[in-house]
Amino acid sequence: IVIYFGQSAELTGLKGEELVSVPTPISSRELWELLQQRHPRLAVLRGHVVLAVAQQYIPIAEQLVVLRDGDEVAVVPPLSGG
């Protein structure tokens, strides 16, 4: 399950969605690219977004992620405010 927060929810028009057929292990960069392919408007967040898998923040890099049934992937854009 992918959960979109803040601007990522606005850009996708979704609060969440099921992902099927995601290879695992997958790098966090490949996972982000897969999400961008599904929702090209997410590209504006590139370099500013963080992913969380099973409630653990991970940088978008070559780090391998093993997704298990029921894992949540959160797309967390930068927070605004002051």
KAHU-V506735 format. One record per helix or strand of 3 or more residues. SS is the DSSP state (H for helix, E for strand). FROM is the first residue (numbers start at 0). LEN is the number of residues. Records with the same first field share a line. If there is no record, write none. Layout:
SS=FROM-LEN / FROM-LEN
This chain:
E=1-3 / 49-4 / 55-3 / 72-4
H=5-7 / 27-11 / 39-6
